[in-house]
């Protein structure tokens, strides 16, 4: 996790949790002069638009005071949704058995994209089975990971 993300996580997670939600994860996408700050919130009862608005107002206030993001940015507060992004080893472990799509920051064994069955975690590695092959992908090398929703 980059130091900017760690700084934002440390600043915003307590705000989200104080409002009674789980801070599922944070994405910061720098796009030149305009960036995107996306905060995912969760709750056992689900997330409604009112929940996102409430958290957004609180986070905006904290960001205005602390000013951790230089330049212009858009703040987005969202539920993780069905194609839930995965950020932590605990989240990967909790979703073992699901189909996932993982993109790495740099190629591993000649590829950056892996799609298959999430087997779980081993120490600092995410274990994913693609066809007949099992890959141990270091959590620090994962750029983006999402659950592939099942519609039974």
C-alpha positions in Angstrom: 0.0 0.0 0.0 1.4 3.4 -0.9 2.1 5.9 1.8 -0.6 8.2 0.4 -3.1 5.4 0.7 -1.9 4.5 4.2 -2.2 8.1 5.2 -5.8 8.4 3.9 -6.7 5.0 5.5 -5.4 6.2 8.9 -7.3 9.5 8.5 -10.6 8.3 7.1 -11.2 4.8 8.6 -11.8 6.1 12.1 -14.3 8.7 10.7 -16.3 5.9 8.8 -16.2 3.6 11.9 -17.4 6.4 14.2 -20.5 6.7 12.1 -21.2 3.0 12.6 -19.9 1.6 9.2 -17.0 -0.6 8.2 -14.3 1.1 6.1 -14.0 -1.7 3.5 -11.2 0.0 1.6 -9.9 3.1 -0.1 -8.8 3.8 -3.7 -6.8 6.8 -4.7 -6.4 7.3 -8.4 -4.2 10.1 -9.4 -5.2 11.4 -12.9 -2.8 14.3 -13.5 -4.3 17.5 -12.1 -7.6 15.8 -11.1 -7.7 12.8 -8.8 -10.3 10.4 -7.6 -10.7 9.4 -4.0 -13.1 6.4 -3.6 -14.1 5.2 -0.1 -15.9 1.9 0.2 -18.2 1.5 3.2 -20.0 -1.6 4.4 -22.6 -2.6 7.0 -24.2 -6.0 7.8 -27.6 -4.4 7.0 -26.4 -3.2 3.6 -25.6 0.4 2.3 -28.2 2.9 1.1 -27.6 6.2 -0.8 -28.3 8.0 2.5 -25.5 6.1 4.2 -23.1 7.2 1.4 -24.2 10.8 1.7 -23.8 10.9 5.5 -20.3 9.4 5.3 -19.4 11.7 2.4 -20.3 14.8 4.4 -18.2 13.7 7.4 -15.2 12.8 5.2 -15.4 16.0 3.3 -15.2 18.0 6.5 -12.2 16.1 7.6 -10.5 16.4 4.2 -11.1 20.1 4.2 -9.4 20.5 7.6 -6.5 18.0 7.1 -6.0 18.7 3.4 -4.1 15.4 2.6 -4.8 15.5 -1.1 -3.1 18.3 -3.1 -4.9 19.6 -6.2 -8.4 18.9 -7.4 -10.1 15.6 -6.6 -13.5 14.0 -6.6 -14.7 12.2 -3.5 -16.8 9.1 -4.1 -18.4 7.1 -1.3 -19.8 3.7 -2.3 -20.8 0.2 -1.1 -18.4 -2.6 -2.2 -21.2 -4.0 -4.4 -21.5 -7.5 -5.7 -18.1 -7.3 -7.5 -16.6 -6.4 -4.2 -13.0 -5.2 -4.3 -10.6 -6.9 -2.0 -7.9 -5.0 -0.2 -6.6 -6.9 2.9 -5.4 -10.4 3.6 -8.4 -10.8 6.0 -10.8 -9.9 3.2 -9.2 -12.4 0.8 -9.3 -15.1 3.6 -13.0 -14.4 4.3 -13.9 -14.8 0.6 -12.1 -18.0 -0.1 -14.1 -20.2 -2.4 -15.2 -17.2 -4.5 -14.2 -16.6 -8.1 -11.9 -13.6 -8.4 -10.2 -11.4 -10.9 -6.8 -10.1 -9.8 -4.5 -7.6 -11.6 -0.8 -7.3 -10.5 1.3 -4.1 -10.5 4.0 -6.0 -12.6 4.0 -9.3 -14.4 4.4 -12.6 -12.5 5.4 -15.7 -14.5 4.8 -13.5 -17.6 1.3 -12.3 -16.8 -0.5 -9.5 -14.8 -4.1 -10.8 -14.9 -5.3 -13.8 -13.0 -8.9 -15.1 -12.9 -9.9 -18.1 -11.0 -10.9 -19.6 -7.6 -9.7 -17.8 -4.5 -8.2 -20.6 -2.3 -7.3 -18.3 0.6 -4.1 -16.9 2.0 -0.8 -18.2 3.1 1.2 -15.8 5.2 1.5 -12.6 3.0 0.3 -14.4 -0.2 -3.1 -14.7 -1.9 -3.6 -18.2 -3.2 -5.5 -18.3 -6.5 -6.3 -21.4 -8.6 -6.4 -20.8 -12.4 -7.4 -23.9 -14.3 -5.1 -26.6 -12.9 -2.4 -24.3 -11.6 -2.2 -22.6 -8.1 -0.5 -19.3 -7.8 0.8 -17.6 -4.6 0.5 -13.9 -5.3 2.2 -11.5 -2.8 -0.5 -9.1 -1.4 1.9 -6.2 -1.9 2.1 -6.9 -5.7 -1.7 -6.8 -6.2 -2.9 -3.7 -7.9 -6.6 -4.6 -8.0 -8.7 -7.5 -7.0 -12.5 -8.1 -7.3 -14.9 -10.9 -6.7 -16.7 -12.1 -9.8 -20.4 -12.1 -8.8 -22.4 -15.4 -9.2 -25.9 -15.3 -10.5 -27.4 -18.7 -9.6 
